Amino acid sequence: MDTNAWLPSDGRFFNPDPVLRAVPLTGGAQCIVVDDALMQPERLAAWAATQRFEPPQGYPYPGQVAAVPAALTQRVADFFALHVRKALGARRTLDLTVRLSMVTTPPHRLEPRQWQCHRDRVADDPAVVLFAASVLYLFRDRVLGGTSFYVPRRSALETDRMLADSQLLDAHEFNARHGVQPGYMTGSNAWFERVAQVPAAWNRMVFYDGGLFHSADVDDPGLLSADQTRGRLTLNSFFTCRRQAA
């Protein structure tokens, strides 16, 4: 298939008149939800089905990923700058990574660091840099799950120690030390409280501060599939931005 098959013939990739709504999170943060984000989402989904997905290298995503053309990344960058960036508290985009993703890993094969919510990146100086993220749902079965947001129930020191152990300890020792259960996170636990949940919907795109704890809702992992036409296919984007001055 043509590498530009994801783009409608009239060139209009994103909805030129998007309707945005804000979901309150915590500490004044918000998740921006855009329904009917793409003009022809079926074209992107069909193109994705022709791509080669592989396990990620260098980061613990529980599934497979595929690269996208630079032209698609630029469309995401333009939409973010025009409609979303200011609402998230950012003023300039410094870097952007966009990829197709599919959650496919069975629960018994997850590593301890994948048993819980996560942050995409934590800025050395959060007053200056904001790491934003977005997820575009390219599947129709809502049961495959949306995205939830969390806040720690314990101190920053305890939370950081637990997160460090999740990368260092084996599954048995980590479970025994911290009581975190194996498998996908499906709601609040002893360490984190879920403060918001955005259900999945076909052609829905959500934007949020990637420095906040969040997780995909994989309530029924038996439905996960490596088939791009049936699985939890998403377009994931990660923005490094200058934060707006206080």
C-alpha contacts under 8 A as a table, 3 or more apart, distances in Angstrom:
res1	aa1	res2	aa2	distance
1	M	5	A	6.73
1	M	47	W	7.34
1	M	50	T	7.23
2	D	5	A	5.15
3	T	6	W	7.35
3	T	69	P	7.75
4	N	7	L	5.61
5	A	8	P	7.33
5	A	43	R	6.72
5	A	44	L	7.46
5	A	47	W	6.13
6	W	43	R	4.99
6	W	44	L	4.31
6	W	45	A	7.73
6	W	46	A	7.60
6	W	47	W	5.55
7	L	11	G	6.13
7	L	12	R	7.38
7	L	13	F	5.93
7	L	43	R	6.96
7	L	44	L	7.22
8	P	11	G	5.30
8	P	12	R	6.18
8	P	13	F	6.34
8	P	39	M	7.85
8	P	40	Q	6.66
8	P	43	R	7.20
9	S	12	R	7.78
12	R	15	N	7.26
12	R	16	P	7.71
12	R	39	M	6.62
13	F	38	L	5.76
13	F	39	M	5.67
13	F	40	Q	7.08
13	F	75	R	7.43
14	F	37	A	5.85
14	F	38	L	4.30
14	F	39	M	5.53
14	F	75	R	7.75
14	F	79	F	7.33
15	N	18	P	5.58
15	N	36	D	7.03
15	N	37	A	5.51
15	N	38	L	5.20
15	N	39	M	5.17
18	P	34	V	6.71
18	P	35	D	7.55
18	P	36	D	7.41
18	P	37	A	6.61
19	V	34	V	6.09
19	V	35	D	6.94
20	L	32	I	6.48
20	L	33	V	5.72
20	L	34	V	4.97
20	L	35	D	7.51
21	R	32	I	5.78
21	R	33	V	5.35
21	R	34	V	6.79
22	A	30	Q	6.01
22	A	31	C	5.63
22	A	32	I	4.68
22	A	33	V	6.23
23	V	30	Q	5.41
23	V	31	C	5.01
23	V	32	I	6.36
23	V	33	V	7.37
23	V	196	A	7.75
24	P	28	G	7.17
24	P	29	A	6.36
24	P	30	Q	4.51
24	P	31	C	6.50
24	P	196	A	7.63
25	L	28	G	6.87
25	L	29	A	5.32
25	L	30	Q	5.00
25	L	31	C	6.80
25	L	149	F	7.28
25	L	195	V	6.40
25	L	196	A	6.19
26	T	29	A	5.39
26	T	30	Q	7.35
26	T	151	V	7.82
26	T	195	V	7.43
29	A	88	L	7.54
29	A	209	D	7.65
30	Q	88	L	7.13
30	Q	208	Y	6.70
30	Q	209	D	7.95
31	C	88	L	7.94
31	C	206	V	6.66
31	C	207	F	5.66
31	C	208	Y	4.73
31	C	209	D	7.62
32	I	84	V	7.33
32	I	87	A	7.80
32	I	88	L	7.91
32	I	206	V	5.59
32	I	207	F	5.04
32	I	208	Y	6.44
33	V	204	R	7.12
33	V	205	M	5.91
33	V	206	V	4.54
33	V	207	F	6.54
34	V	37	A	5.73
34	V	204	R	5.71
34	V	205	M	5.10
34	V	206	V	6.22
35	D	203	N	6.30
35	D	204	R	4.41
35	D	205	M	6.38
36	D	39	M	7.25
36	D	202	W	7.94
36	D	203	N	5.27
36	D	204	R	5.96
37	A	203	N	5.77
37	A	204	R	6.02
37	A	205	M	6.24
38	L	41	P	5.31
38	L	203	N	6.51
40	Q	43	R	5.80
40	Q	44	L	7.45
41	P	44	L	5.30
41	P	45	A	6.30
41	P	138	L	7.31
41	P	203	N	6.25
42	E	45	A	4.99
42	E	46	A	5.95
43	R	46	A	5.14
43	R	47	W	6.10
44	L	47	W	5.08
44	L	48	A	6.03
45	A	48	A	5.02
45	A	49	A	6.35
45	A	138	L	6.17
45	A	228	Q	7.99
45	A	229	T	7.73
46	A	49	A	5.19
46	A	50	T	7.03
46	A	229	T	7.95
47	W	50	T	5.43
47	W	51	Q	6.96
48	A	51	Q	5.26
48	A	100	L	7.44
48	A	228	Q	7.12
49	A	227	D	7.90
49	A	228	Q	5.20
49	A	229	T	6.51
51	Q	66	A	6.86
52	R	66	A	6.18
53	F	64	Q	5.54
53	F	65	V	5.04
53	F	66	A	4.73
54	E	64	Q	4.89
54	E	65	V	5.46
54	E	66	A	6.53
55	P	63	G	6.17
55	P	64	Q	4.44
55	P	65	V	6.21
56	P	59	Y	6.45
56	P	60	P	7.32
56	P	61	Y	6.57
56	P	63	G	7.53
56	P	64	Q	6.12
56	P	65	V	6.05
60	P	113	R	7.94
60	P	114	Q	7.29
61	Y	64	Q	7.51
61	Y	103	V	7.76
61	Y	114	Q	7.97
62	P	103	V	5.64
62	P	104	T	6.45
62	P	105	T	5.26
62	P	110	L	7.06
62	P	114	Q	7.27
63	G	101	S	7.34
63	G	102	M	5.59
63	G	103	V	4.35
63	G	104	T	4.45
63	G	105	T	5.24
64	Q	101	S	5.86
64	Q	102	M	5.34
64	Q	103	V	6.63
64	Q	104	T	6.87
65	V	99	R	6.63
65	V	100	L	5.46
65	V	101	S	4.38
65	V	102	M	6.33
66	A	99	R	5.80
66	A	100	L	5.06
66	A	101	S	6.53
67	A	98	V	7.42
67	A	99	R	5.05
67	A	100	L	6.39
68	V	72	L	6.57
68	V	73	T	7.11
68	V	98	V	6.80
68	V	99	R	5.69
68	V	100	L	6.98
69	P	72	L	5.42
69	P	73	T	6.61
70	A	73	T	5.02
70	A	74	Q	6.21
71	A	74	Q	5.10
71	A	75	R	6.43
72	L	75	R	5.10
72	L	76	V	6.49
73	T	76	V	5.18
73	T	77	A	6.22
73	T	96	L	7.66
73	T	97	T	7.32
73	T	98	V	5.85
74	Q	77	A	4.91
74	Q	78	D	6.13
75	R	78	D	5.19
75	R	79	F	6.25
76	V	79	F	5.22
76	V	80	F	6.10
76	V	237	S	7.96
77	A	80	F	5.22
77	A	81	A	6.17
77	A	96	L	7.28
78	D	81	A	5.21
78	D	82	L	6.09
79	F	82	L	5.20
79	F	83	H	5.91
79	F	84	V	7.37
80	F	83	H	5.55
80	F	84	V	4.90
80	F	85	R	5.55
81	A	84	V	6.16
81	A	85	R	5.19
81	A	86	K	7.65
81	A	92	R	7.83
81	A	93	T	7.61
82	L	85	R	7.15
83	H	86	K	7.52
83	H	87	A	7.94
84	V	87	A	5.38
84	V	88	L	6.56
84	V	207	F	7.60
85	R	88	L	5.38
85	R	89	G	6.61
85	R	90	A	5.34
85	R	91	R	6.60
85	R	92	R	7.86
86	K	89	G	5.14
86	K	90	A	5.34
86	K	91	R	6.13
87	A	90	A	7.50
88	L	132	A	7.85
88	L	208	Y	6.94
88	L	209	D	7.03
89	G	243	R	5.93
89	G	244	Q	5.51
90	A	93	T	7.76
90	A	130	L	6.75
90	A	241	C	5.96
90	A	242	R	5.66
90	A	243	R	4.24
90	A	244	Q	5.02
91	R	241	C	6.94
91	R	242	R	5.67
91	R	243	R	5.78
91	R	244	Q	5.25
92	R	241	C	5.40
92	R	242	R	5.14
92	R	243	R	7.45
93	T	96	L	7.46
93	T	239	F	6.63
93	T	240	T	5.90
93	T	241	C	4.32
93	T	242	R	6.46
94	L	239	F	7.48
94	L	240	T	5.38
94	L	241	C	5.29
94	L	242	R	7.06
95	D	239	F	5.81
95	D	240	T	4.99
95	D	241	C	7.12
96	L	237	S	7.03
96	L	238	F	5.57
96	L	239	F	4.59
96	L	240	T	6.34
97	T	237	S	5.63
97	T	238	F	5.19
97	T	239	F	6.74
98	V	235	L	7.13
98	V	236	N	5.70
98	V	237	S	4.31
98	V	238	F	6.47
99	R	235	L	5.87
99	R	236	N	5.46
99	R	237	S	6.54
100	L	233	L	7.18
100	L	234	T	5.80
100	L	235	L	4.55
100	L	236	N	6.08
101	S	233	L	5.87
101	S	234	T	5.28
101	S	235	L	6.15
101	S	236	N	6.65
102	M	226	A	7.12
102	M	228	Q	7.67
102	M	231	G	6.84
102	M	232	R	5.34
102	M	233	L	4.82
102	M	234	T	6.40
103	V	224	L	6.81
103	V	225	S	7.81
103	V	231	G	7.72
103	V	232	R	5.97
103	V	233	L	7.54
104	T	224	L	5.46
104	T	225	S	5.71
104	T	226	A	5.92
104	T	231	G	7.85
104	T	232	R	7.91
105	T	109	R	6.47
105	T	110	L	6.76
105	T	224	L	7.86
106	P	109	R	5.54
106	P	110	L	6.89
106	P	221	P	6.75
106	P	222	G	7.91
106	P	224	L	7.95
107	P	110	L	5.43
107	P	182	P	7.22
107	P	183	G	4.55
107	P	184	Y	6.29
107	P	221	P	7.08
108	H	182	P	7.27
108	H	183	G	6.54
110	L	114	Q	5.86
110	L	115	W	6.88
110	L	182	P	7.52
110	L	183	G	6.56
111	E	114	Q	5.32
111	E	115	W	6.87
111	E	171	A	7.00
112	P	115	W	5.26
112	P	116	Q	7.91
112	P	166	S	5.10
112	P	167	Q	6.96
112	P	169	L	7.90
112	P	170	D	7.35
112	P	171	A	5.74
112	P	174	F	7.01
112	P	182	P	6.98
113	R	116	Q	6.66
113	R	163	L	7.06
113	R	166	S	4.68
113	R	167	Q	5.75
114	Q	117	C	7.47
114	Q	183	G	7.74
114	Q	184	Y	7.18
115	W	180	V	7.33
115	W	181	Q	6.97
115	W	182	P	5.65
115	W	183	G	5.29
115	W	184	Y	5.30
115	W	185	M	5.90
116	Q	180	V	7.93
116	Q	184	Y	6.75
116	Q	185	M	5.15
116	Q	215	S	7.37
117	C	150	Y	7.33
117	C	185	M	6.77
117	C	213	F	5.78
117	C	214	H	5.08
117	C	215	S	4.73
118	H	212	L	7.80
118	H	213	F	5.00
118	H	214	H	5.58
118	H	215	S	6.42
119	R	122	V	6.96
119	R	210	G	5.85
119	R	211	G	5.07
119	R	212	L	5.64
119	R	213	F	4.89
119	R	214	H	6.50
120	D	131	F	7.66
120	D	133	A	7.90
120	D	210	G	5.07
120	D	211	G	5.97
120	D	212	L	7.98
121	R	131	F	6.48
121	R	210	G	6.40
121	R	211	G	5.53
122	V	126	P	7.56
122	V	131	F	7.43
122	V	211	G	5.28
123	A	126	P	5.00
123	A	129	V	6.08
123	A	130	L	6.79
123	A	131	F	7.20
123	A	211	G	7.56
124	D	129	V	7.94
125	D	128	V	5.62
125	D	129	V	6.18
126	P	129	V	5.16
126	P	130	L	6.19
127	A	130	L	7.81
127	A	243	R	6.70
128	V	242	R	5.87
128	V	243	R	5.11
128	V	244	Q	7.69
128	V	245	A	7.87
129	V	240	T	7.10
129	V	241	C	5.71
129	V	242	R	4.86
129	V	243	R	5.24
130	L	209	D	7.04
130	L	210	G	7.99
130	L	211	G	7.58
130	L	240	T	6.13
130	L	241	C	5.15
130	L	242	R	6.14
130	L	243	R	5.56
131	F	209	D	6.03
131	F	210	G	5.34
131	F	211	G	6.18
131	F	238	F	7.08
131	F	239	F	5.63
131	F	240	T	4.77
131	F	241	C	6.16
132	A	207	F	7.14
132	A	208	Y	5.66
132	A	209	D	4.41
132	A	210	G	4.78
132	A	211	G	7.43
132	A	238	F	5.90
132	A	239	F	4.92
132	A	240	T	6.46
132	A	241	C	7.33
133	A	207	F	5.68
133	A	208	Y	5.52
133	A	209	D	6.18
133	A	210	G	5.20
133	A	236	N	7.37
133	A	237	S	5.46
133	A	238	F	4.46
133	A	239	F	5.93
134	S	205	M	6.79
134	S	206	V	5.33
134	S	207	F	4.24
134	S	208	Y	6.35
134	S	236	N	5.70
134	S	237	S	5.09
134	S	238	F	6.66
135	V	205	M	5.52
135	V	206	V	5.39
135	V	207	F	6.77
135	V	234	T	6.32
135	V	235	L	5.72
135	V	236	N	4.72
135	V	237	S	6.60
136	L	203	N	6.48
136	L	204	R	5.74
136	L	205	M	4.15
136	L	206	V	6.54
136	L	234	T	5.34
136	L	235	L	4.96
136	L	236	N	6.51
137	Y	200	A	6.47
137	Y	201	A	6.41
137	Y	202	W	5.72
137	Y	203	N	5.63
137	Y	204	R	5.64
137	Y	205	M	6.39
137	Y	232	R	7.84
137	Y	233	L	6.60
137	Y	234	T	4.81
137	Y	235	L	6.83
138	L	202	W	5.74
138	L	203	N	5.94
138	L	232	R	7.50
138	L	233	L	5.33
138	L	234	T	5.26
138	L	235	L	7.34
139	F	142	R	7.58
139	F	201	A	7.48
139	F	202	W	5.60
139	F	203	N	7.93
139	F	229	T	7.73
139	F	230	R	7.25
139	F	231	G	7.11
139	F	232	R	6.12
139	F	233	L	5.91
139	F	234	T	7.54
140	R	201	A	6.55
140	R	202	W	5.01
141	D	144	L	5.94
141	D	201	A	7.83
141	D	202	W	7.98
142	R	145	G	5.76
142	R	146	G	7.50
142	R	199	P	7.22
142	R	200	A	5.34
142	R	201	A	5.96
142	R	202	W	7.90
143	V	200	A	7.96
143	V	219	D	7.73
143	V	220	D	7.43
144	L	200	A	7.66
144	L	217	D	7.50
144	L	218	V	6.33
144	L	219	D	7.46
144	L	220	D	7.04
144	L	223	L	6.88
144	L	224	L	7.36
144	L	231	G	7.75
144	L	232	R	6.06
145	G	199	P	6.45
145	G	200	A	5.57
145	G	216	A	6.73
145	G	217	D	4.63
145	G	218	V	5.53
145	G	219	D	6.89
146	G	197	Q	7.44
146	G	198	V	5.69
146	G	199	P	4.38
146	G	200	A	3.99
146	G	201	A	7.75
146	G	216	A	5.93
146	G	217	D	5.30
146	G	218	V	8.00
147	T	197	Q	5.92
147	T	198	V	5.34
147	T	199	P	6.54
147	T	200	A	7.29
147	T	214	H	7.02
147	T	215	S	5.77
147	T	216	A	4.56
147	T	217	D	5.44
148	S	187	G	7.99
148	S	194	R	6.77
148	S	195	V	7.72
148	S	196	A	5.76
148	S	197	Q	4.26
148	S	198	V	6.20
148	S	214	H	5.52
148	S	215	S	5.45
148	S	216	A	6.34
148	S	217	D	6.45
149	F	194	R	5.68
149	F	195	V	5.80
149	F	196	A	5.26
149	F	197	Q	6.30
149	F	212	L	7.34
149	F	213	F	5.85
149	F	214	H	4.26
149	F	215	S	6.61
150	Y	188	S	7.80
150	Y	192	F	5.97
150	Y	193	E	5.28
150	Y	194	R	4.29
150	Y	195	V	5.40
150	Y	196	A	7.20
150	Y	212	L	7.44
150	Y	213	F	5.20
150	Y	214	H	5.74
151	V	192	F	5.54
151	V	193	E	5.42
151	V	194	R	6.64
151	V	195	V	6.93
151	V	212	L	7.78
151	V	213	F	6.41
152	P	155	S	7.37
152	P	156	A	7.78
152	P	159	T	7.05
152	P	191	W	5.89
152	P	192	F	4.46
152	P	193	E	6.34
153	R	190	A	7.09
153	R	191	W	5.25
153	R	192	F	5.15
153	R	193	E	6.33
154	R	158	E	6.32
154	R	159	T	6.28
154	R	191	W	6.40
154	R	192	F	7.90
155	S	158	E	5.28
155	S	159	T	6.10
156	A	159	T	5.07
156	A	160	D	5.94
157	L	160	D	5.25
157	L	161	R	6.17
158	E	161	R	5.15
158	E	162	M	6.22
159	T	162	M	5.16
159	T	163	L	6.18
159	T	191	W	7.54
160	D	163	L	5.08
160	D	164	A	6.10
161	R	164	A	5.10
161	R	165	D	6.20
162	M	165	D	5.07
162	M	166	S	6.25
162	M	178	H	6.98
163	L	166	S	5.05
163	L	167	Q	6.91
164	A	167	Q	5.51
164	A	168	L	6.58
165	D	168	L	4.92
165	D	169	L	5.54
165	D	174	F	6.80
166	S	169	L	5.93
166	S	170	D	7.95
166	S	174	F	6.41
169	L	173	E	6.06
169	L	174	F	5.49
170	D	173	E	5.55
170	D	174	F	6.01
171	A	174	F	5.23
171	A	175	N	6.08
171	A	182	P	7.83
172	H	175	N	5.32
172	H	176	A	6.18
173	E	176	A	5.09
173	E	177	R	6.05
174	F	177	R	5.22
174	F	178	H	6.00
174	F	179	G	7.51
174	F	180	V	7.48
175	N	178	H	5.50
175	N	179	G	4.84
175	N	180	V	5.28
175	N	181	Q	6.31
175	N	182	P	7.59
176	A	179	G	5.71
180	V	190	A	7.92
184	Y	217	D	7.91
184	Y	218	V	6.23
184	Y	219	D	7.54
185	M	215	S	7.38
185	M	217	D	7.25
185	M	218	V	7.36
186	T	217	D	6.07
186	T	218	V	6.68
186	T	219	D	5.85
187	G	193	E	7.43
187	G	194	R	5.98
188	S	191	W	7.70
188	S	192	F	5.52
188	S	193	E	4.48
188	S	194	R	5.10
189	N	192	F	5.44
189	N	193	E	6.47
190	A	193	E	7.89
194	R	197	Q	7.59
200	A	204	R	7.00
201	A	204	R	5.36
209	D	212	L	5.83
210	G	213	F	7.46
210	G	214	H	7.91
210	G	238	F	7.85
218	V	221	P	5.78
220	D	223	L	5.95
220	D	224	L	7.78
221	P	224	L	5.35
223	L	231	G	7.48
224	L	231	G	5.59
224	L	232	R	6.62
225	S	228	Q	7.58
225	S	230	R	6.51
225	S	231	G	4.55
225	S	232	R	7.26
226	A	230	R	7.87
226	A	231	G	6.01
227	D	230	R	5.47
227	D	231	G	5.56
228	Q	231	G	5.36
228	Q	232	R	7.53
228	Q	233	L	6.16
229	T	233	L	7.97
